[in-house]
Amino acid sequence: MRLPTAPSIESKESWIVACVALVILTLSFGAPWIVVVALKPIASELDGTRSIPALASALAWFGQGLGGIMMGRLADIIGVRWTVICGAVMICLGLLLAMGGAPWQLYVGHGLFIGILGNGGINAPFYVYVSRWFDRRRGSALALISSGTYVAGSIWPNVFEPAIAALGWRQTMLWYGLFELAVIVPLALAFLKSPPEQPSVALAGAAPVSQRVFGWPPRAVYIPLAAAGFLCCVTMSMPQVHLVALCSDLGIKPAHGAAMLSLLLGAGFVSRQIWGLISDRIGGLRTLLLGSASQAVAMTGFLFTQDEVGLFIVSAAFGLGFAGLIPAYVLAIRQHFPASEASWRIPVLLLLSGSGMGTGGWLAGVLYDYFGYYAPAFAAGILANLLNLGLIAMLVIRMQVFSLRSPAK
């Protein structure tokens, strides 16, 4: 017997909410980019040690993932509006603390305030919140809001580079902190309200209620999926954190390095919308397989070119390749696990992916300090990507085999 078709919960308001979330994430994720663009000036005040500002950037990524677990649960209780407002306040406080310039101030400002309490209260809660406004085009909506990090990266480095040159990195932190606070709080108050009620009738593509996934216990699928999220983000973060510094090492102007980073992330924003449409058609896991392979190929390009034109081309290719990964992980969870578990499974996966972003950025800094150049770091990133590709391929093969063995419905 065919189940009745439920009316869609999607509406014009759903897309308004998604666009507001994109704007807020673009602002909140602007804060960690200051230390990336100012990596060399900050390191010059710390005896030239790049691993210190690189670790501060890493702690911001790790913190937002860790904070997402706690703040995701809190958002279910008090509402996303209030965790977002709290997050905006904490980001401002974190930048004010980091202005001190001491290693502990950079670490606490980025890890605790910008990461755990700041973006932790905004990023992961938004993934769960926005997914509840959509049922038909959830993949496209998740792709849109997850582009906030890349819109931030394509806009803010070009703003921060001249601001840092004119005002210094401390004043840039001060004014940006006040700016993001003044914009995010009114947007949250005006637009973030409770999502529509999910219909009780089963929808096509809804998460299964079975206790097994592809015939395996849920943890046998979820653990490799989360581990893959960590590994792919190790690779993903290295060019993002160190591209401006790499360009400077090669004699390329800092402004051109910032433009290169903006191109990488701008290409990521555009292609992420395409990946979202693809994921709506082929599903989250298959999208992950294609995206992981694309990222591995593009990452290899950084080992084979050091001229400015070549790096612009490779940066654009990298942005096109990796962009679909994070929303595809979230979509895979919503497709293959019960919706009632989304409020903890999505933040935990984002913790692993954020930890991967932090680990990759920090590891590249450590390897640079040891070897004096970036090739070993990028080689390590390629290795992590290949491990990720193996895990995703295993899950896709298992899904295909289970689908063939299951009786037709």
C-alpha positions in Angstrom: 0.0 0.0 0.0 1.4 3.4 -1.0 1.8 5.9 1.8 -0.1 9.2 1.3 2.0 12.1 0.3 2.4 14.8 2.9 2.3 18.5 2.0 5.7 20.0 1.9 6.8 22.2 4.9 9.0 24.3 2.6 7.9 27.9 1.8 9.3 31.3 0.9 9.9 31.8 4.6 12.1 28.7 4.7 14.5 30.3 2.1 14.4 33.6 3.9 15.5 31.8 7.1 18.3 30.0 5.2 19.5 33.3 3.7 19.6 35.0 7.1 21.5 32.0 8.5 24.0 32.4 5.6 24.5 36.1 6.4 25.1 35.4 10.1 27.5 32.6 9.4 29.4 34.8 6.9 29.9 37.3 9.7 30.6 34.9 12.6 33.2 33.0 10.5 34.9 36.2 9.5 36.5 36.5 13.0 39.0 33.6 12.7 40.2 34.9 9.3 41.9 37.8 10.9 44.6 35.7 12.5 45.0 33.8 9.2 45.6 37.0 7.1 47.8 38.4 9.9 49.7 35.1 10.5 53.1 36.6 9.6 52.7 39.9 11.4 51.6 38.1 14.5 54.4 35.6 14.2 56.9 38.4 13.9 56.0 39.5 17.4 56.4 36.0 18.7 60.0 35.3 17.5 58.8 34.2 14.1 56.9 31.2 15.3 54.1 30.5 12.9 52.7 27.6 14.9 51.4 29.9 17.6 48.9 31.9 15.4 48.3 28.7 13.4 47.3 27.0 16.7 45.0 29.9 17.6 43.2 29.4 14.3 43.1 25.7 14.9 41.6 26.2 18.4 38.8 28.3 16.8 37.9 25.4 14.5 38.1 22.8 17.2 36.2 25.0 19.7 33.3 25.6 17.4 32.9 21.8 16.9 33.2 21.1 20.6 30.8 23.9 21.5 28.3 22.8 18.9 27.5 19.6 21.0 26.7 21.6 24.1 25.1 24.5 22.4 23.1 22.3 20.0 21.4 20.7 23.0 20.9 24.1 24.6 19.4 25.4 21.3 16.7 22.7 21.5 15.8 24.0 25.0 16.0 27.8 24.7 15.9 28.3 20.9 18.5 29.0 18.2 17.8 32.8 18.5 19.4 33.0 21.9 22.4 30.8 21.3 23.2 32.9 18.2 23.0 36.1 20.1 25.2 34.7 22.8 27.6 33.5 20.2 27.9 36.9 18.6 28.7 38.5 22.0 31.3 35.8 22.7 33.0 36.3 19.3 33.4 40.0 20.1 34.8 39.3 23.5 37.2 36.8 22.0 38.6 39.3 19.5 39.0 41.9 22.3 41.0 39.3 24.4 43.2 38.2 21.4 44.2 41.8 20.8 46.6 41.4 23.8 48.8 39.3 21.5 50.3 37.0 24.1 50.0 33.3 23.2 47.6 32.5 25.9 45.4 35.4 24.9 45.3 34.2 21.3 44.6 30.7 22.4 41.8 31.5 24.9 40.3 34.2 22.7 40.0 32.0 19.7 39.5 28.6 21.3 37.1 29.4 24.1 35.3 32.6 23.1 35.4 32.6 19.3 35.2 28.8 19.1 33.3 27.1 21.9 31.0 29.9 23.0 30.9 31.8 19.8 30.7 29.8 16.6 29.8 26.8 18.7 26.4 28.5 19.5 25.9 29.4 15.8 27.2 26.8 13.4 26.0 23.4 14.5 22.6 24.7 15.9 22.0 26.3 12.4 22.5 23.0 10.6 19.9 21.3 12.7 17.6 24.3 12.7 17.6 25.0 9.0 17.2 21.3 8.1 13.9 21.4 10.0 12.6 24.1 7.6 13.1 21.8 4.6 12.0 18.4 3.4 12.2 18.4 -0.4 15.4 20.5 -1.1 17.2 19.9 2.2 20.5 19.2 0.4 20.4 22.6 -1.4 19.5 24.4 1.7 22.3 22.9 3.7 24.7 23.7 0.9 23.6 27.3 1.0 24.1 27.8 4.8 27.3 25.9 4.9 28.7 28.3 2.4 29.0 30.9 5.1 32.5 29.9 5.8 33.5 30.3 2.2 31.6 33.6 1.7 33.5 34.8 4.7 36.8 33.6 3.3 36.1 35.2 -0.1 35.1 38.6 1.3 37.0 39.2 4.5 40.7 38.5 3.6 40.4 41.3 1.0 39.0 43.6 3.7 41.4 42.5 6.4 44.6 42.7 4.4 44.5 46.5 3.7 42.9 47.1 7.2 45.8 45.3 8.8 48.3 47.2 6.7 46.7 50.6 7.6 45.5 50.0 11.2 47.3 46.9 12.4 45.9 43.6 13.3 44.8 44.6 16.8 42.6 47.5 15.6 41.2 45.2 12.9 40.1 42.7 15.5 38.5 45.5 17.6 36.4 47.1 14.8 35.4 43.8 13.3 34.2 42.4 16.7 31.9 45.5 17.2 30.7 45.3 13.6 29.6 41.6 13.7 27.9 42.1 17.0 25.9 45.1 15.7 24.6 43.1 12.7 24.0 39.6 14.0 22.0 40.5 17.1 19.2 42.4 15.2 19.0 39.7 12.5 18.6 37.0 15.1 15.9 38.9 16.9 14.0 39.7 13.7 14.1 36.4 11.8 15.0 33.3 13.9 11.8 31.8 15.2 10.5 28.2 15.7 10.6 26.0 12.6 7.3 24.5 11.2 6.1 21.2 12.6 7.2 18.2 10.7 4.2 16.2 9.2 3.5 12.9 10.8 3.1 11.2 7.4 6.3 9.5 6.1 8.0 11.4 3.3 10.0 10.1 0.4 13.6 10.2 1.4 12.9 10.5 5.1 15.3 9.0 7.6 14.5 5.3 8.3 13.3 4.2 11.7 15.1 0.9 11.5 17.7 0.2 14.2 20.2 -0.9 11.5 21.8 1.1 8.7 22.7 -0.8 5.5 22.2 -3.9 7.6 24.9 -2.8 10.1 24.5 -1.4 13.6 24.2 2.4 13.4 27.6 2.9 15.0 29.3 0.8 12.4 28.2 3.4 9.8 28.4 6.5 11.9 31.9 6.0 13.3 33.6 5.6 9.8 31.5 8.6 8.6 32.6 10.8 11.4 36.2 9.7 11.1 36.0 10.5 7.4 34.8 14.0 8.3 37.9 14.5 10.4 40.3 13.3 7.7 38.8 15.3 4.9 38.9 18.5 6.9 42.6 18.0 7.8 43.3 18.3 4.0 40.7 21.0 3.5 42.1 23.4 6.1 45.8 23.4 5.0 45.5 25.7 1.9 42.9 27.8 3.6 45.1 28.6 6.6 48.5 28.8 4.9 47.9 30.0 1.4 48.6 33.7 2.1 51.8 32.8 4.0 52.9 30.4 1.2 52.4 33.1 -1.4 54.5 35.5 0.7 57.3 32.9 1.0 57.3 32.6 -2.8 57.6 36.4 -3.3 54.0 36.9 -4.2 52.5 40.1 -2.8 50.3 39.6 0.3 47.4 41.3 -1.5 47.7 38.7 -4.3 47.8 36.0 -1.7 44.6 37.3 -0.1 43.0 37.5 -3.6 44.0 33.9 -4.2 42.4 32.8 -1.0 39.3 34.7 -1.9 39.2 33.0 -5.3 39.5 29.6 -3.6 36.7 30.2 -1.2 34.6 32.1 -3.8 34.8 29.1 -6.1 33.8 27.0 -3.1 30.7 29.1 -2.6 29.6 28.8 -6.2 30.3 25.1 -6.6 28.7 24.3 -3.2 25.4 25.3 -4.6 26.0 22.9 -7.5 27.0 20.1 -5.1 23.8 20.8 -3.2 21.7 20.1 -6.3 23.7 17.0 -7.0 23.3 15.7 -3.5 19.5 16.2 -3.8 19.6 13.8 -6.8 22.2 11.2 -5.8 22.3 11.4 -2.0 24.8 12.4 0.6 27.2 9.5 0.5 27.7 9.4 -3.2 28.3 13.2 -3.2 30.9 12.6 -0.5 32.7 10.1 -2.7 32.8 12.5 -5.7 33.8 15.4 -3.6 36.6 13.6 -1.8 38.1 12.4 -5.0 38.0 15.9 -6.4 39.7 17.4 -3.4 42.5 14.8 -3.5 43.3 15.7 -7.1 43.2 19.4 -6.5 45.4 19.1 -3.4 48.0 17.3 -5.4 48.3 20.4 -7.6 49.8 22.4 -4.8 52.9 20.1 -4.9 53.5 20.7 -8.6 53.3 24.5 -9.0 54.9 27.5 -7.2 54.3 30.3 -9.8 51.5 32.8 -9.2 49.4 31.9 -12.2 49.6 28.2 -11.5 48.6 28.7 -7.8 45.6 30.8 -8.9 44.5 27.9 -11.1 45.1 25.2 -8.4 43.3 27.4 -5.8 40.2 27.7 -8.0 40.3 23.9 -8.6 40.6 23.2 -4.9 37.6 25.4 -4.2 35.5 23.7 -6.8 36.5 20.2 -5.5 36.1 20.4 -1.7 33.0 22.6 -1.4 30.3 19.9 -1.4 31.7 17.8 1.5 30.4 19.3 4.7 26.7 19.6 3.7 26.9 16.1 2.2 27.9 14.7 5.6 24.9 16.4 7.3 22.6 15.3 4.5 23.9 11.7 4.8 23.0 11.8 8.5 19.5 13.1 7.9 19.0 10.5 5.2 20.2 7.4 6.9 19.6 8.0 10.7 16.4 8.9 12.5 15.5 12.6 12.6 15.2 12.5 16.4 19.0 11.8 16.6 20.0 14.8 14.4 20.4 17.1 17.4 23.4 15.1 18.6 24.7 13.2 15.6 25.1 16.4 13.5 27.0 18.4 16.2 29.3 15.4 17.0 30.2 15.1 13.3 30.8 18.8 13.1 33.0 18.5 16.1 35.1 15.9 14.2 35.2 18.0 11.1 36.0 21.2 13.0 38.8 19.2 14.8 40.1 18.2 11.4 40.1 21.8 10.3 42.0 22.8 13.4 44.4 19.8 13.2 45.2 20.4 9.6 46.0 24.1 10.0 48.1 23.5 13.1 49.9 20.5 11.6 50.9 22.5 8.5 52.3 25.2 10.8 54.3 22.6 12.8 55.6 20.9 9.7 56.6 24.2 8.2 58.5 25.2 11.4 60.4 21.9 11.2 61.1 21.7 7.4 61.1 25.3 6.5 58.7 24.8 3.5 55.2 23.6 2.9 55.5 20.6 0.6 55.7 18.0 3.5 52.5 19.5 5.0 50.6 19.3 1.7 51.8 15.7 1.3 50.4 14.8 4.7 47.1 16.4 3.6 47.0 14.2 0.5 47.5 11.1 2.7 44.7 12.1 5.0 42.4 12.6 2.0 43.2 9.2 0.6 42.3 7.6 4.0 39.0 9.6 3.9 38.3 8.4 0.3 38.8 4.8 1.4 36.3 5.1 4.3 33.6 6.8 2.1 34.1 4.2 -0.6 33.6 1.4 1.9 30.2 2.9 3.0 29.0 3.6 -0.5 29.9 0.0 -1.5 28.1 -1.3 1.6 25.0 0.8 0.7 25.0 -0.5 -2.8 25.3 -4.1 -1.8 22.6 -3.8 0.9 20.3 -2.1 -1.7 20.7 -4.9 -4.1 20.0 -7.5 -1.5 17.0 -5.8 0.0 13.6 -6.8 -1.5 12.0 -4.3 -3.8 9.4 -2.1 -2.1 
